[in-house]
């Protein structure tokens, strides 16, 4: 392939042997990427305290996900019941309004749980 026919952006082609360098653009060399990847893979073993802390974080995250799911499910059921009573003409406006407010509150709790989870 000819570099001149492919160069349509007006930039000069890179000299031979410097295709992947890009040092002026802040891109690391491929050799540096491989060395960094190896360094990330090699880690010291975790201590028992670190393992316990990781398990605690995992349990906390699992608990938050379950709370979020249950809040969303309860909000859905309450909203469906409220709208079903409206559709059937059997509603008591105060109870329907309280149910919809409770549904919104449960969704807010679920979203706060999700936001907290994604932040960590």
Backbone torsions as a table, in degrees:
resi	resn	phi	psi	omega
1	UNK	NA	144.8	-177.9
2	UNK	-97.2	127.1	-178.9
3	UNK	-66.8	-31.1	-177.4
4	UNK	-69.0	-36.4	-179.1
5	UNK	-73.7	-26.5	-179.1
6	UNK	-87.1	-19.7	-175.0
7	UNK	-82.2	92.5	-178.9
8	UNK	-106.2	-5.7	-177.3
9	UNK	-92.5	0.3	176.2
10	UNK	85.5	3.9	179.4
11	UNK	-90.2	154.3	178.3
12	UNK	-73.5	141.5	175.7
13	UNK	-67.7	150.8	-179.9
14	UNK	-71.5	145.6	177.3
15	UNK	-64.0	160.9	-178.6
16	UNK	-61.6	138.1	177.6
17	UNK	85.6	0.4	-177.8
18	UNK	-123.1	21.2	-175.1
19	UNK	-58.6	-45.1	-174.8
20	UNK	-95.0	5.9	-171.6
21	UNK	-69.4	-75.3	179.4
22	UNK	63.4	34.0	-176.2
23	UNK	-66.9	-28.0	179.8
24	UNK	-76.1	-20.0	179.8
25	UNK	-95.2	-0.6	178.3
26	UNK	87.9	8.3	179.3
27	UNK	-86.5	132.8	-178.1
28	UNK	-75.5	153.9	176.7
29	UNK	-68.7	151.6	178.3
30	UNK	-58.0	-35.8	178.5
31	UNK	-64.1	-38.9	177.8
32	UNK	-64.8	-39.2	178.7
33	UNK	-62.2	-42.3	-179.8
34	UNK	-66.0	-40.6	179.6
35	UNK	-67.0	-40.3	178.3
36	UNK	-66.2	-38.6	179.6
37	UNK	-65.0	-41.1	177.8
38	UNK	-64.7	-39.6	-179.8
39	UNK	-66.3	-35.6	178.9
40	UNK	-70.6	-34.0	-178.9
41	UNK	-71.0	-33.8	-177.5
42	UNK	-86.2	111.1	179.3
43	UNK	-128.9	153.0	176.2
44	UNK	-74.9	151.1	179.4
45	UNK	-64.7	146.1	-179.5
46	UNK	-76.9	144.2	176.0
47	UNK	-78.6	170.0	-179.4
48	UNK	-63.0	-37.5	178.1
49	UNK	-63.7	-41.6	178.9
50	UNK	-66.8	-38.7	176.8
51	UNK	-64.2	-42.8	177.9
52	UNK	-62.4	-41.0	178.9
53	UNK	-65.2	-40.0	178.3
54	UNK	-65.1	-42.0	177.5
55	UNK	-63.5	-39.5	178.8
56	UNK	-63.2	-43.0	178.5
57	UNK	-64.1	-41.0	179.1
58	UNK	-64.5	-41.8	178.2
59	UNK	-65.0	-40.5	178.2
60	UNK	-63.5	-42.7	178.9
61	UNK	-65.0	-41.3	178.5
62	UNK	-63.5	-42.3	178.8
63	UNK	-63.3	-42.6	178.7
64	UNK	-63.7	-39.7	178.5
65	UNK	-63.9	-39.5	179.3
66	UNK	-67.7	-42.2	177.3
67	UNK	-60.4	-44.7	179.7
68	UNK	-60.3	-45.5	180.0
69	UNK	-62.6	-45.6	-179.2
70	UNK	-65.7	-37.1	177.0
71	UNK	-64.5	-42.1	178.6
72	UNK	-65.4	-41.3	179.3
73	UNK	-64.7	-44.6	178.5
74	UNK	-63.8	-40.5	178.5
75	UNK	-62.7	-40.1	178.5
76	UNK	-64.0	-45.9	-178.7
77	UNK	-63.5	-44.6	-179.6
78	UNK	-62.8	-43.6	-179.5
79	UNK	-65.5	-41.1	179.3
80	UNK	-63.6	-43.4	178.6
81	UNK	-63.9	-42.5	-179.9
82	UNK	-62.2	-46.5	-179.6
83	UNK	-70.8	-30.9	177.3
84	UNK	-66.5	-40.0	177.8
85	UNK	-66.4	-33.7	176.3
86	UNK	-67.0	-44.2	-178.0
87	UNK	-64.9	-33.6	-179.9
88	UNK	-84.0	-9.4	179.7
89	UNK	77.1	19.6	-177.0
90	UNK	-108.5	16.3	-171.5
91	UNK	-78.6	151.5	166.7
92	UNK	-110.0	113.9	-170.6
93	UNK	-53.8	-36.5	-178.9
94	UNK	-65.2	-42.1	-179.8
95	UNK	-70.2	-38.0	177.9
96	UNK	-63.6	-44.3	179.7
97	UNK	-64.3	-42.9	177.8
98	UNK	-63.9	-39.3	178.6
99	UNK	-63.9	-42.7	179.1
100	UNK	-68.5	-36.8	176.4
101	UNK	-65.4	-41.6	177.1
102	UNK	-63.3	-38.9	178.0
103	UNK	-62.2	-44.1	178.2
104	UNK	-64.9	-40.3	178.9
105	UNK	-63.4	-41.9	178.1
106	UNK	-64.0	-38.8	176.8
107	UNK	-66.0	-36.3	177.2
108	UNK	-64.5	-41.9	177.2
109	UNK	-61.6	-43.1	179.8
110	UNK	-63.6	-41.1	-179.8
111	UNK	-68.3	-36.0	176.1
112	UNK	-64.8	-39.7	176.9
113	UNK	-62.5	-43.7	179.7
114	UNK	-64.7	-43.0	-179.4
115	UNK	-63.3	-43.3	178.9
116	UNK	-61.7	-39.4	-178.6
117	UNK	-67.7	-42.2	-178.9
118	UNK	-72.7	-25.9	-179.6
119	UNK	-69.3	-31.8	179.9
120	UNK	-86.1	NA	NA
